[in-house]
Amino acid sequence: MQVKAGTTAVGQEELVFLDLNTDLWTPSMNAQGKKLNGRHSWPFSIELPRTVTIPDSSKGGRPSEFNLPPTFTERASPAFIDYRLVVTIKRGGFRVNQVYVHDYSNGR
């Protein structure tokens, strides 16, 4: 699972300021050593840091620490900040992985 946050300005690449990754389940966590079949759930929680460190883009500049910004999206605004929860289900060698993304920029 991944929590990712970034800022985007129209016509620009996203600047990611938060990228947290954690495994909810791996085959080594399975006590029986068998493949999973059927329906399963894994309760989880993620603690977000209060601050993030952003490198200075100028040469020799020092990184700066900032409080995490709130989600920001405004109609007709050329920039926005969004947070996404990404879950990737990795399938077997001949099956396509599935990726689920929940975007928190719309306030839900």
Biopython code that builds the backbone (N, CA, C, O; Angstrom):
import numpy as np
from Bio.PDB.StructureBuilder import StructureBuilder

atoms = [
    (1, "MET", "N", (0.842, -1.149, 0.000)),
    (1, "MET", "CA", (0.000, 0.000, 0.000)),
    (1, "MET", "C", (0.897, 1.224, 0.000)),
    (1, "MET", "O", (1.990, 1.214, 0.567)),
    (2, "GLN", "N", (0.419, 2.274, -0.643)),
    (2, "GLN", "CA", (1.208, 3.486, -0.771)),
    (2, "GLN", "C", (0.311, 4.694, -0.487)),
    (2, "GLN", "O", (-0.827, 4.760, -0.951)),
    (3, "VAL", "N", (0.840, 5.638, 0.278)),
    (3, "VAL", "CA", (0.195, 6.935, 0.451)),
    (3, "VAL", "C", (1.106, 7.918, -0.259)),
    (3, "VAL", "O", (2.294, 8.023, 0.046)),
    (4, "LYS", "N", (0.528, 8.637, -1.210)),
    (4, "LYS", "CA", (1.319, 9.544, -2.031)),
    (4, "LYS", "C", (0.625, 10.899, -2.059)),
    (4, "LYS", "O", (-0.599, 10.969, -2.170)),
    (5, "ALA", "N", (1.404, 11.980, -1.957)),
    (5, "ALA", "CA", (0.854, 13.329, -2.007)),
    (5, "ALA", "C", (1.762, 14.199, -2.858)),
    (5, "ALA", "O", (2.984, 14.055, -2.844)),
    (6, "GLY", "N", (1.140, 15.100, -3.596)),
    (6, "GLY", "CA", (1.927, 15.967, -4.449)),
    (6, "GLY", "C", (1.194, 17.230, -4.828)),
    (6, "GLY", "O", (-0.016, 17.361, -4.640)),
    (7, "THR", "N", (1.962, 18.156, -5.368)),
    (7, "THR", "CA", (1.394, 19.395, -5.893)),
    (7, "THR", "C", (1.539, 19.357, -7.405)),
    (7, "THR", "O", (2.526, 18.849, -7.937)),
    (8, "THR", "N", (0.549, 19.899, -8.079)),
    (8, "THR", "CA", (0.582, 19.947, -9.532)),
    (8, "THR", "C", (0.103, 21.308, -9.992)),
    (8, "THR", "O", (-0.904, 21.826, -9.507)),
    (9, "ALA", "N", (0.833, 21.878, -10.927)),
    (9, "ALA", "CA", (0.409, 23.115, -11.586)),
    (9, "ALA", "C", (0.102, 22.753, -13.032)),
    (9, "ALA", "O", (0.747, 21.877, -13.608)),
    (10, "VAL", "N", (-0.871, 23.421, -13.610)),
    (10, "VAL", "CA", (-1.275, 23.119, -14.978)),
    (10, "VAL", "C", (-0.056, 23.168, -15.897)),
    (10, "VAL", "O", (0.702, 24.139, -15.893)),
    (11, "GLY", "N", (0.117, 22.119, -16.672)),
    (11, "GLY", "CA", (1.219, 22.047, -17.622)),
    (11, "GLY", "C", (2.540, 21.625, -17.011)),
    (11, "GLY", "O", (3.556, 21.601, -17.707)),
    (12, "GLN", "N", (2.553, 21.289, -15.723)),
    (12, "GLN", "CA", (3.791, 20.901, -15.042)),
    (12, "GLN", "C", (3.686, 19.465, -14.536)),
    (12, "GLN", "O", (2.589, 18.934, -14.363)),
    (13, "GLU", "N", (4.828, 18.853, -14.303)),
    (13, "GLU", "CA", (4.866, 17.526, -13.695)),
    (13, "GLU", "C", (4.509, 17.650, -12.211)),
    (13, "GLU", "O", (4.743, 18.688, -11.591)),
    (14, "GLU", "N", (3.946, 16.590, -11.658)),
    (14, "GLU", "CA", (3.625, 16.581, -10.230)),
    (14, "GLU", "C", (4.915, 16.600, -9.411)),
    (14, "GLU", "O", (5.882, 15.914, -9.742)),
    (15, "LEU", "N", (4.918, 17.388, -8.345)),
    (15, "LEU", "CA", (6.019, 17.403, -7.381)),
    (15, "LEU", "C", (5.539, 16.616, -6.167)),
    (15, "LEU", "O", (4.701, 17.089, -5.400)),
    (16, "VAL", "N", (6.078, 15.414, -6.002)),
    (16, "VAL", "CA", (5.669, 14.542, -4.901)),
    (16, "VAL", "C", (6.400, 14.976, -3.637)),
    (16, "VAL", "O", (7.627, 15.074, -3.626)),
    (17, "PHE", "N", (5.643, 15.235, -2.574)),
    (17, "PHE", "CA", (6.268, 15.630, -1.310)),
    (17, "PHE", "C", (6.062, 14.596, -0.211)),
    (17, "PHE", "O", (6.616, 14.736, 0.880)),
    (18, "LEU", "N", (5.270, 13.554, -0.484)),
    (18, "LEU", "CA", (5.062, 12.482, 0.490)),
    (18, "LEU", "C", (4.883, 11.175, -0.265)),
    (18, "LEU", "O", (4.068, 11.088, -1.184)),
    (19, "ASP", "N", (5.641, 10.166, 0.123)),
    (19, "ASP", "CA", (5.547, 8.853, -0.520)),
    (19, "ASP", "C", (5.859, 7.790, 0.540)),
    (19, "ASP", "O", (7.023, 7.489, 0.805)),
    (20, "LEU", "N", (4.818, 7.231, 1.137)),
    (20, "LEU", "CA", (4.961, 6.205, 2.176)),
    (20, "LEU", "C", (4.529, 4.859, 1.607)),
    (20, "LEU", "O", (3.496, 4.767, 0.944)),
    (21, "ASN", "N", (5.307, 3.826, 1.861)),
    (21, "ASN", "CA", (4.982, 2.485, 1.378)),
    (21, "ASN", "C", (5.005, 1.487, 2.523)),
    (21, "ASN", "O", (5.857, 1.562, 3.408)),
    (22, "THR", "N", (4.065, 0.555, 2.498)),
    (22, "THR", "CA", (4.044, -0.520, 3.480)),
    (22, "THR", "C", (3.378, -1.740, 2.868)),
    (22, "THR", "O", (2.465, -1.607, 2.052)),
    (23, "ASP", "N", (3.821, -2.912, 3.251)),
    (23, "ASP", "CA", (3.194, -4.157, 2.798)),
    (23, "ASP", "C", (2.073, -4.522, 3.752)),
    (23, "ASP", "O", (2.281, -4.595, 4.964)),
    (24, "LEU", "N", (0.880, -4.753, 3.207)),
    (24, "LEU", "CA", (-0.223, -5.217, 4.037)),
    (24, "LEU", "C", (-0.163, -6.725, 4.215)),
    (24, "LEU", "O", (-0.579, -7.257, 5.244)),
    (25, "TRP", "N", (0.360, -7.412, 3.198)),
    (25, "TRP", "CA", (0.476, -8.861, 3.254)),
    (25, "TRP", "C", (1.539, -9.299, 2.260)),
    (25, "TRP", "O", (1.639, -8.747, 1.165)),
    (26, "THR", "N", (2.332, -10.290, 2.644)),
    (26, "THR", "CA", (3.282, -10.936, 1.737)),
    (26, "THR", "C", (3.131, -12.432, 1.912)),
    (26, "THR", "O", (2.639, -12.878, 2.948)),
    (27, "PRO", "N", (3.543, -13.225, 0.926)),
    (27, "PRO", "CA", (3.429, -14.678, 1.068)),
    (27, "PRO", "C", (4.105, -15.217, 2.331)),
    (27, "PRO", "O", (3.654, -16.216, 2.892)),
    (28, "SER", "N", (5.174, -14.569, 2.782)),
    (28, "SER", "CA", (5.863, -15.049, 3.983)),
    (28, "SER", "C", (5.020, -14.842, 5.249)),
    (28, "SER", "O", (5.306, -15.451, 6.280)),
    (29, "MET", "N", (3.981, -13.988, 5.183)),
    (29, "MET", "CA", (3.094, -13.771, 6.325)),
    (29, "MET", "C", (2.037, -14.860, 6.456)),
    (29, "MET", "O", (1.337, -14.929, 7.467)),
    (30, "ASN", "N", (1.919, -15.695, 5.460)),
    (30, "ASN", "CA", (0.908, -16.749, 5.446)),
    (30, "ASN", "C", (1.430, -17.952, 6.230)),
    (30, "ASN", "O", (2.354, -18.630, 5.781)),
    (31, "ALA", "N", (0.854, -18.217, 7.383)),
    (31, "ALA", "CA", (1.324, -19.293, 8.268)),
    (31, "ALA", "C", (1.192, -20.671, 7.622)),
    (31, "ALA", "O", (2.020, -21.549, 7.868)),
    (32, "GLN", "N", (0.159, -20.872, 6.797)),
    (32, "GLN", "CA", (-0.053, -22.186, 6.189)),
    (32, "GLN", "C", (0.811, -22.395, 4.948)),
    (32, "GLN", "O", (0.940, -23.523, 4.473)),
    (33, "GLY", "N", (1.396, -21.338, 4.422)),
    (33, "GLY", "CA", (2.237, -21.463, 3.238)),
    (33, "GLY", "C", (1.439, -21.725, 1.969)),
    (33, "GLY", "O", (2.020, -22.116, 0.956)),
    (34, "LYS", "N", (0.131, -21.523, 1.993)),
    (34, "LYS", "CA", (-0.712, -21.773, 0.830)),
    (34, "LYS", "C", (-1.081, -20.462, 0.162)),
    (34, "LYS", "O", (-0.977, -19.391, 0.760)),
    (35, "LYS", "N", (-1.519, -20.565, -1.102)),
    (35, "LYS", "CA", (-2.012, -19.380, -1.796)),
    (35, "LYS", "C", (-3.338, -18.966, -1.186)),
    (35, "LYS", "O", (-4.087, -19.796, -0.670)),
    (36, "LEU", "N", (-3.618, -17.675, -1.252)),
    (36, "LEU", "CA", (-4.882, -17.171, -0.743)),
    (36, "LEU", "C", (-5.990, -17.418, -1.753)),
    (36, "LEU", "O", (-5.819, -17.183, -2.949)),
    (37, "ASN", "N", (-7.101, -17.883, -1.273)),
    (37, "ASN", "CA", (-8.300, -18.044, -2.094)),
    (37, "ASN", "C", (-9.456, -17.434, -1.335)),
    (37, "ASN", "O", (-9.460, -17.421, -0.104)),
    (38, "GLY", "N", (-10.443, -16.925, -2.068)),
    (38, "GLY", "CA", (-11.622, -16.383, -1.421)),
    (38, "GLY", "C", (-11.453, -14.929, -1.051)),
    (38, "GLY", "O", (-10.633, -14.210, -1.621)),
    (39, "ARG", "N", (-12.240, -14.517, -0.094)),
    (39, "ARG", "CA", (-12.287, -13.123, 0.315)),
    (39, "ARG", "C", (-11.476, -12.916, 1.599)),
    (39, "ARG", "O", (-11.571, -13.710, 2.535)),
    (40, "HIS", "N", (-10.681, -11.844, 1.634)),
    (40, "HIS", "CA", (-9.833, -11.560, 2.796)),
    (40, "HIS", "C", (-9.848, -10.067, 3.081)),
    (40, "HIS", "O", (-10.131, -9.261, 2.195)),
    (41, "SER", "N", (-9.545, -9.704, 4.311)),
    (41, "SER", "CA", (-9.408, -8.289, 4.664)),
    (41, "SER", "C", (-8.215, -8.135, 5.606)),
    (41, "SER", "O", (-7.893, -9.036, 6.381)),
    (42, "TRP", "N", (-7.570, -6.977, 5.519)),
    (42, "TRP", "CA", (-6.423, -6.673, 6.356)),
    (42, "TRP", "C", (-6.615, -5.284, 6.956)),
    (42, "TRP", "O", (-6.364, -4.281, 6.287)),
    (43, "PRO", "N", (-7.058, -5.217, 8.207)),
    (43, "PRO", "CA", (-7.168, -3.899, 8.840)),
    (43, "PRO", "C", (-5.773, -3.261, 8.899)),
    (43, "PRO", "O", (-4.776, -3.952, 9.110)),
    (44, "PHE", "N", (-5.716, -1.960, 8.713)),
    (44, "PHE", "CA", (-4.425, -1.277, 8.734)),
    (44, "PHE", "C", (-4.610, 0.161, 9.198)),
    (44, "PHE", "O", (-5.718, 0.698, 9.220)),
    (45, "SER", "N", (-3.500, 0.755, 9.562)),
    (45, "SER", "CA", (-3.484, 2.184, 9.849)),
    (45, "SER", "C", (-2.129, 2.708, 9.404)),
    (45, "SER", "O", (-1.135, 1.982, 9.395)),
    (46, "ILE", "N", (-2.110, 3.965, 9.042)),
    (46, "ILE", "CA", (-0.867, 4.619, 8.637)),
    (46, "ILE", "C", (-0.781, 5.937, 9.376)),
    (46, "ILE", "O", (-1.728, 6.724, 9.391)),
    (47, "GLU", "N", (0.355, 6.163, 9.983)),
    (47, "GLU", "CA", (0.566, 7.430, 10.673)),
    (47, "GLU", "C", (1.281, 8.376, 9.712)),
    (47, "GLU", "O", (2.401, 8.112, 9.275)),
    (48, "LEU", "N", (0.615, 9.479, 9.394)),
    (48, "LEU", "CA", (1.225, 10.479, 8.522)),
    (48, "LEU", "C", (2.149, 11.367, 9.344)),
    (48, "LEU", "O", (1.828, 11.716, 10.480)),
    (49, "PRO", "N", (3.285, 11.732, 8.779)),
    (49, "PRO", "CA", (4.169, 12.642, 9.506)),
    (49, "PRO", "C", (3.541, 14.033, 9.580)),
    (49, "PRO", "O", (2.720, 14.392, 8.737)),
    (50, "ARG", "N", (3.920, 14.797, 10.568)),
    (50, "ARG", "CA", (3.406, 16.174, 10.680)),
    (50, "ARG", "C", (4.115, 17.109, 9.711)),
    (50, "ARG", "O", (3.560, 18.125, 9.293)),
    (51, "THR", "N", (5.359, 16.753, 9.356)),
    (51, "THR", "CA", (6.147, 17.596, 8.462)),
    (51, "THR", "C", (6.776, 16.756, 7.360)),
    (51, "THR", "O", (6.897, 15.537, 7.485)),
    (52, "VAL", "N", (7.176, 17.420, 6.278)),
    (52, "VAL", "CA", (7.924, 16.785, 5.197)),
    (52, "VAL", "C", (9.144, 17.650, 4.901)),
    (52, "VAL", "O", (9.122, 18.864, 5.100)),
    (53, "THR", "N", (10.197, 17.014, 4.427)),
    (53, "THR", "CA", (11.408, 17.728, 4.057)),
    (53, "THR", "C", (11.478, 17.795, 2.539)),
    (53, "THR", "O", (11.414, 16.771, 1.859)),
    (54, "ILE", "N", (11.609, 19.002, 2.016)),
    (54, "ILE", "CA", (11.653, 19.237, 0.576)),
    (54, "ILE", "C", (13.046, 19.734, 0.220)),
    (54, "ILE", "O", (13.532, 20.707, 0.796)),
    (55, "PRO", "N", (13.694, 19.052, -0.746)),
    (55, "PRO", "CA", (15.023, 19.533, -1.145)),
    (55, "PRO", "C", (14.920, 20.878, -1.877)),
    (55, "PRO", "O", (13.937, 21.146, -2.568)),
    (56, "ASP", "N", (15.930, 21.701, -1.719)),
    (56, "ASP", "CA", (15.979, 22.994, -2.412)),
    (56, "ASP", "C", (16.472, 22.719, -3.827)),
    (56, "ASP", "O", (17.477, 22.036, -4.018)),
    (57, "SER", "N", (15.769, 23.248, -4.806)),
    (57, "SER", "CA", (16.125, 22.972, -6.194)),
    (57, "SER", "C", (17.348, 23.761, -6.660)),
    (57, "SER", "O", (17.943, 23.428, -7.684)),
    (58, "SER", "N", (17.724, 24.798, -5.922)),
    (58, "SER", "CA", (18.905, 25.559, -6.330)),
    (58, "SER", "C", (20.162, 24.807, -5.899)),
    (58, "SER", "O", (20.148, 24.071, -4.912)),
    (59, "LYS", "N", (21.226, 24.995, -6.636)),
    (59, "LYS", "CA", (22.477, 24.295, -6.322)),
    (59, "LYS", "C", (22.978, 24.698, -4.940)),
    (59, "LYS", "O", (23.037, 25.882, -4.609)),
    (60, "GLY", "N", (23.332, 23.714, -4.154)),
    (60, "GLY", "CA", (23.877, 23.978, -2.831)),
    (60, "GLY", "C", (22.837, 24.396, -1.809)),
    (60, "GLY", "O", (23.175, 24.674, -0.658)),
    (61, "GLY", "N", (21.576, 24.443, -2.216)),
    (61, "GLY", "CA", (20.528, 24.847, -1.277)),
    (61, "GLY", "C", (20.257, 23.762, -0.258)),
    (61, "GLY", "O", (20.421, 22.576, -0.542)),
    (62, "ARG", "N", (19.847, 24.164, 0.911)),
    (62, "ARG", "CA", (19.542, 23.221, 1.981)),
    (62, "ARG", "C", (18.090, 22.770, 1.872)),
    (62, "ARG", "O", (17.227, 23.537, 1.446)),
    (63, "PRO", "N", (17.819, 21.515, 2.261)),
    (63, "PRO", "CA", (16.419, 21.080, 2.314)),
    (63, "PRO", "C", (15.656, 21.886, 3.370)),
    (63, "PRO", "O", (16.232, 22.320, 4.368)),
    (64, "SER", "N", (14.365, 22.078, 3.138)),
    (64, "SER", "CA", (13.522, 22.810, 4.073)),
    (64, "SER", "C", (12.423, 21.899, 4.592)),
    (64, "SER", "O", (11.949, 21.015, 3.879)),
    (65, "GLU", "N", (12.024, 22.118, 5.826)),
    (65, "GLU", "CA", (10.962, 21.320, 6.443)),
    (65, "GLU", "C", (9.671, 22.138, 6.468)),
    (65, "GLU", "O", (9.669, 23.316, 6.825)),
    (66, "PHE", "N", (8.559, 21.475, 6.075)),
    (66, "PHE", "CA", (7.256, 22.137, 6.022)),
    (66, "PHE", "C", (6.210, 21.261, 6.676)),
    (66, "PHE", "O", (6.326, 20.036, 6.663)),
    (67, "ASN", "N", (5.175, 21.889, 7.256)),
    (67, "ASN", "CA", (4.013, 21.136, 7.735)),
    (67, "ASN", "C", (3.292, 20.552, 6.525)),
    (67, "ASN", "O", (3.296, 21.146, 5.447)),
    (68, "LEU", "N", (2.671, 19.382, 6.709)),
    (68, "LEU", "CA", (1.890, 18.811, 5.613)),
    (68, "LEU", "C", (0.758, 19.763, 5.262)),
    (68, "LEU", "O", (0.023, 20.198, 6.149)),
    (69, "PRO", "N", (0.605, 20.092, 3.987)),
    (69, "PRO", "CA", (-0.479, 21.004, 3.605)),
    (69, "PRO", "C", (-1.800, 20.260, 3.497)),
    (69, "PRO", "O", (-1.815, 19.047, 3.289)),
    (70, "PRO", "N", (-2.909, 20.976, 3.635)),
    (70, "PRO", "CA", (-4.205, 20.332, 3.426)),
    (70, "PRO", "C", (-4.437, 20.107, 1.933)),
    (70, "PRO", "O", (-3.779, 20.721, 1.094)),
    (71, "THR", "N", (-5.366, 19.231, 1.617)),
    (71, "THR", "CA", (-5.776, 19.040, 0.240)),
    (71, "THR", "C", (-6.304, 20.374, -0.281)),
    (71, "THR", "O", (-7.015, 21.088, 0.426)),
    (72, "PHE", "N", (-5.951, 20.702, -1.521)),
    (72, "PHE", "CA", (-6.424, 21.950, -2.108)),
    (72, "PHE", "C", (-6.809, 21.715, -3.550)),
    (72, "PHE", "O", (-5.999, 21.251, -4.351)),
    (73, "THR", "N", (-8.032, 22.031, -3.874)),
    (73, "THR", "CA", (-8.490, 22.025, -5.254)),
    (73, "THR", "C", (-9.571, 23.081, -5.380)),
    (73, "THR", "O", (-10.513, 23.119, -4.589)),
    (74, "GLU", "N", (-9.433, 23.913, -6.351)),
    (74, "GLU", "CA", (-10.375, 25.007, -6.561)),
    (74, "GLU", "C", (-10.677, 25.088, -8.050)),
    (74, "GLU", "O", (-9.768, 25.059, -8.880)),
    (75, "ARG", "N", (-11.939, 25.189, -8.377)),
    (75, "ARG", "CA", (-12.332, 25.286, -9.785)),
    (75, "ARG", "C", (-11.596, 26.464, -10.428)),
    (75, "ARG", "O", (-11.528, 27.551, -9.854)),
    (76, "ALA", "N", (-11.057, 26.241, -11.605)),
    (76, "ALA", "CA", (-10.337, 27.240, -12.403)),
    (76, "ALA", "C", (-8.985, 27.634, -11.799)),
    (76, "ALA", "O", (-8.352, 28.577, -12.274)),
    (77, "SER", "N", (-8.537, 26.927, -10.764)),
    (77, "SER", "CA", (-7.212, 27.204, -10.203)),
    (77, "SER", "C", (-6.162, 26.459, -11.027)),
    (77, "SER", "O", (-6.400, 25.322, -11.433)),
    (78, "PRO", "N", (-5.002, 27.080, -11.284)),
    (78, "PRO", "CA", (-3.972, 26.411, -12.086)),
    (78, "PRO", "C", (-3.118, 25.424, -11.292)),
    (78, "PRO", "O", (-2.214, 24.802, -11.852)),
    (79, "ALA", "N", (-3.395, 25.273, -9.984)),
    (79, "ALA", "CA", (-2.595, 24.369, -9.158)),
    (79, "ALA", "C", (-3.481, 23.663, -8.152)),
    (79, "ALA", "O", (-4.535, 24.172, -7.773)),
    (80, "PHE", "N", (-3.044, 22.475, -7.717)),
    (80, "PHE", "CA", (-3.776, 21.756, -6.684)),
    (80, "PHE", "C", (-2.837, 20.854, -5.914)),
    (80, "PHE", "O", (-1.734, 20.547, -6.366)),
    (81, "ILE", "N", (-3.296, 20.427, -4.729)),
    (81, "ILE", "CA", (-2.566, 19.507, -3.862)),
    (81, "ILE", "C", (-3.498, 18.336, -3.605)),
    (81, "ILE", "O", (-4.649, 18.524, -3.211)),
    (82, "ASP", "N", (-3.001, 17.127, -3.828)),
    (82, "ASP", "CA", (-3.869, 15.986, -3.540)),
    (82, "ASP", "C", (-3.127, 14.859, -2.847)),
    (82, "ASP", "O", (-1.910, 14.716, -2.972)),
    (83, "TYR", "N", (-3.890, 14.067, -2.116)),
    (83, "TYR", "CA", (-3.395, 12.896, -1.399)),
    (83, "TYR", "C", (-4.087, 11.673, -1.994)),
    (83, "TYR", "O", (-5.292, 11.694, -2.246)),
    (84, "ARG", "N", (-3.315, 10.603, -2.218)),
    (84, "ARG", "CA", (-3.869, 9.384, -2.797)),
    (84, "ARG", "C", (-3.444, 8.170, -1.983)),
    (84, "ARG", "O", (-2.307, 8.075, -1.522)),
    (85, "LEU", "N", (-4.374, 7.257, -1.818)),
    (85, "LEU", "CA", (-4.092, 5.960, -1.223)),
    (85, "LEU", "C", (-4.089, 4.972, -2.381)),
    (85, "LEU", "O", (-5.091, 4.834, -3.083)),
    (86, "VAL", "N", (-2.969, 4.283, -2.585)),
    (86, "VAL", "CA", (-2.814, 3.367, -3.712)),
    (86, "VAL", "C", (-2.575, 1.962, -3.164)),
    (86, "VAL", "O", (-1.656, 1.748, -2.374)),
    (87, "VAL", "N", (-3.396, 1.013, -3.582)),
    (87, "VAL", "CA", (-3.222, -0.379, -3.194)),
    (87, "VAL", "C", (-2.972, -1.176, -4.464)),
    (87, "VAL", "O", (-3.767, -1.123, -5.402)),
    (88, "THR", "N", (-1.865, -1.916, -4.496)),
    (88, "THR", "CA", (-1.529, -2.754, -5.645)),
    (88, "THR", "C", (-1.632, -4.207, -5.236)),
    (88, "THR", "O", (-0.999, -4.641, -4.273)),
    (89, "ILE", "N", (-2.428, -4.950, -5.969)),
    (89, "ILE", "CA", (-2.547, -6.389, -5.735)),
    (89, "ILE", "C", (-1.704, -7.067, -6.799)),
    (89, "ILE", "O", (-2.028, -7.035, -7.986)),
    (90, "LYS", "N", (-0.608, -7.686, -6.349)),
    (90, "LYS", "CA", (0.301, -8.342, -7.276)),
    (90, "LYS", "C", (-0.174, -9.766, -7.498)),
    (90, "LYS", "O", (-0.334, -10.543, -6.557)),
    (91, "ARG", "N", (-0.393, -10.083, -8.748)),
    (91, "ARG", "CA", (-0.928, -11.383, -9.125)),
    (91, "ARG", "C", (0.218, -12.299, -9.558)),
    (91, "ARG", "O", (1.379, -11.891, -9.577)),
    (92, "GLY", "N", (-0.119, -13.521, -9.897)),
    (92, "GLY", "CA", (0.880, -14.488, -10.358)),
    (92, "GLY", "C", (1.546, -14.052, -11.655)),
    (92, "GLY", "O", (1.155, -13.049, -12.253)),
    (93, "GLY", "N", (2.550, -14.802, -12.090)),
    (93, "GLY", "CA", (3.356, -14.463, -13.260)),
    (93, "GLY", "C", (2.569, -14.234, -14.540)),
    (93, "GLY", "O", (2.985, -13.428, -15.372)),
    (94, "PHE", "N", (1.449, -14.916, -14.724)),
    (94, "PHE", "CA", (0.688, -14.785, -15.960)),
    (94, "PHE", "C", (-0.611, -14.016, -15.777)),
    (94, "PHE", "O", (-1.473, -14.045, -16.655)),
    (95, "ARG", "N", (-0.763, -13.332, -14.653)),
    (95, "ARG", "CA", (-1.972, -12.549, -14.405)),
    (95, "ARG", "C", (-1.592, -11.084, -14.189)),
    (95, "ARG", "O", (-0.531, -10.786, -13.640)),
    (96, "VAL", "N", (-2.440, -10.197, -14.612)),
    (96, "VAL", "CA", (-2.172, -8.766, -14.525)),
    (96, "VAL", "C", (-2.378, -8.276, -13.091)),
    (96, "VAL", "O", (-3.359, -8.636, -12.440)),
    (97, "ASN", "N", (-1.436, -7.445, -12.601)),
    (97, "ASN", "CA", (-1.598, -6.824, -11.284)),
    (97, "ASN", "C", (-2.784, -5.864, -11.324)),
    (97, "ASN", "O", (-3.104, -5.313, -12.377)),
    (98, "GLN", "N", (-3.428, -5.664, -10.188)),
    (98, "GLN", "CA", (-4.532, -4.726, -10.101)),
    (98, "GLN", "C", (-4.121, -3.581, -9.192)),
    (98, "GLN", "O", (-3.519, -3.801, -8.142)),
    (99, "VAL", "N", (-4.445, -2.357, -9.595)),
    (99, "VAL", "CA", (-4.111, -1.164, -8.814)),
    (99, "VAL", "C", (-5.400, -0.414, -8.514)),
    (99, "VAL", "O", (-6.181, -0.117, -9.419)),
    (100, "TYR", "N", (-5.619, -0.109, -7.238)),
    (100, "TYR", "CA", (-6.769, 0.662, -6.793)),
    (100, "TYR", "C", (-6.260, 1.980, -6.220)),
    (100, "TYR", "O", (-5.353, 1.989, -5.388)),
    (101, "VAL", "N", (-6.838, 3.082, -6.661)),
    (101, "VAL", "CA", (-6.414, 4.407, -6.207)),
    (101, "VAL", "C", (-7.617, 5.147, -5.658)),
    (101, "VAL", "O", (-8.666, 5.215, -6.299)),
    (102, "HIS", "N", (-7.457, 5.705, -4.460)),
    (102, "HIS", "CA", (-8.488, 6.584, -3.902)),
    (102, "HIS", "C", (-7.872, 7.963, -3.787)),
    (102, "HIS", "O", (-6.889, 8.154, -3.072)),
    (103, "ASP", "N", (-8.450, 8.927, -4.491)),
    (103, "ASP", "CA", (-7.944, 10.288, -4.517)),
    (103, "ASP", "C", (-8.729, 11.134, -3.528)),
    (103, "ASP", "O", (-9.949, 11.246, -3.640)),
    (104, "TYR", "N", (-8.044, 11.727, -2.568)),
    (104, "TYR", "CA", (-8.697, 12.511, -1.522)),
    (104, "TYR", "C", (-8.841, 13.977, -1.888)),
    (104, "TYR", "O", (-9.256, 14.774, -1.047)),
    (105, "SER", "N", (-8.514, 14.360, -3.112)),
    (105, "SER", "CA", (-8.572, 15.778, -3.483)),
    (105, "SER", "C", (-9.998, 16.311, -3.579)),
    (105, "SER", "O", (-10.205, 17.524, -3.555)),
    (106, "ASN", "N", (-10.981, 15.421, -3.687)),
    (106, "ASN", "CA", (-12.358, 15.901, -3.783)),
    (106, "ASN", "C", (-13.041, 15.960, -2.414)),
    (106, "ASN", "O", (-14.259, 16.120, -2.332)),
    (107, "GLY", "N", (-12.258, 15.832, -1.343)),
    (107, "GLY", "CA", (-12.795, 15.987, 0.007)),
    (107, "GLY", "C", (-13.462, 14.755, 0.579)),
    (107, "GLY", "O", (-14.057, 14.838, 1.654)),
    (108, "ARG", "N", (-13.391, 13.618, -0.089)),
    (108, "ARG", "CA", (-13.991, 12.389, 0.428)),
    (108, "ARG", "C", (-12.934, 11.375, 0.744)),
    (108, "ARG", "O", (-13.251, 10.272, 1.192)),
]
sb = StructureBuilder()
sb.init_structure("model")
sb.init_model(0)
sb.init_chain("A")
sb.init_seg("    ")
for serial, (resi, resn, name, xyz) in enumerate(atoms, 1):
    if name == "N":
        sb.init_residue(resn, " ", resi, " ")
    sb.init_atom(name, np.array(xyz, "f"), 0.0, 1.0, " ", f" {name:<3s}", serial, name[0])
structure = sb.get_structure()
